[in-house]
Amino acid sequence: MILIVDLCYRERSLSEYEFVEPVAGIVHRSGFPYRILHHSHLTARDLSVAERILLCGTALRDNAFAERPEFFGWLREIRVPVLGICAGMQAMALAFGGTLVPEQEIGMTEVRCVQEDPLFERHPEFTAYGLHGSSVVIPGGFSELAVSSSCVQAMRNDVLPLYGILFHPEVRNEWVVVRFLTMPWRAC
Amino acid sequence: MKLGVLFSGGKDSSFACWRAMQHEEVACLISVLSRNEESYMFHTPNIRWVPLQAEAAGLPLVQGETEGREGAELEDLRQVIRLAMDLHGIEGVVTGALQSVYQASRIQRICADLNLWCFNPLWHAEPYRYLKELLGAGFRVVVAGVFSSPFDASWLGREMDGQVLRDLEGIAHTHRITLTGEGGEYETFVLDAPFFRKRIAIQAAEKDYRNHRGTYRITRAVLEAK
């Protein structure tokens, strides 16, 4: 079961259609069963039965998740692959001691991989949709995987199977989510 | 949260409005009347009937005009949104954008500049599921314009129903159009919606069609009790 985590300002918010359902659509079309839960309602049991976890993005003005670090402590313990998308990457970075810096990006941007990784195999460069008000200063224990002209676009934990991407793969880069869902565990 | 809905009178902005109403407070509709028929951002064949739709919905309408020149029309949109902020205290904007990064990112930038939330509740919605939900919810929608092969004049003024959906699916398959008309292949006009207090009755309309391009221009319409 794939666990899709909603990071929006409240459960069943108007933003869920925009930032959670498109990701759920990719998971569904890829043939995986999934469950959507709001980040404030995750339990140890929910996390224990998840095979992979996706942390979804939020609206540009929605940074409520960043003020609730207590909801993301589990990221330091989890042992299944996690992909944090935009706000998901930001929450992941904060959970490991990283910081956010104001850096607005709206629209298509060129992304260039700076380190080989199975997640971006055969895609050394691609164009991606960015929608964020802050970029990430990645924490210790993580490596840069991809950058744009303005900021880090992807990171990976050096030990745990944790990925963060700042761009929105649900727009024109669904392959990133599909790759995350299907790539062998060991490749992490 | 008080929201203003960018409203063109077509199915997408109407459905986005309805979704917004289920989660937040819709304080007003916002529309921009473009004098440029080629405007990619704003032009629809029956934009002049938006005030009647707003009256049907019982919602205030903040309306602006634009010459429709690229770049300038975005500044005109910004001014109308700012007016909606002043008049109705909106804290965010809702759009009916489905797939267009061009449209969505421009409106996102305006909202960011004005410190407003931006919601796109149809963003990357699965097309068939969305249209089924639209019709199932009780929206009454007519085809107000066609701008692509193989649409012929018979499509103009046709009310969307299960058969239209099946026909659109067939055309989408054979002619590579988008099922929702997101690529500008067809335009729609909403006669009734779950949030309308009254419905619109078209009393007269003109069809103009040539070379796979045509419009169904409403010339007389009134509100009816539901």
Interface residues (C-beta under 8 A of the other chain):
Chain A: R12 S13 L14 S15 Y17 E18 E21 P22 G25 A59 L60 R61 D62 Q104 I106 G107 M108 Y129 L131 G133 E170 V171 R172
Chain B: R19 A20 H23 E24 G92 V94 V101 S105 Q108 R109 C111 A112 N115 L116 W117 C118 F119 N120 P121 L122 W123 H124 A125 E126
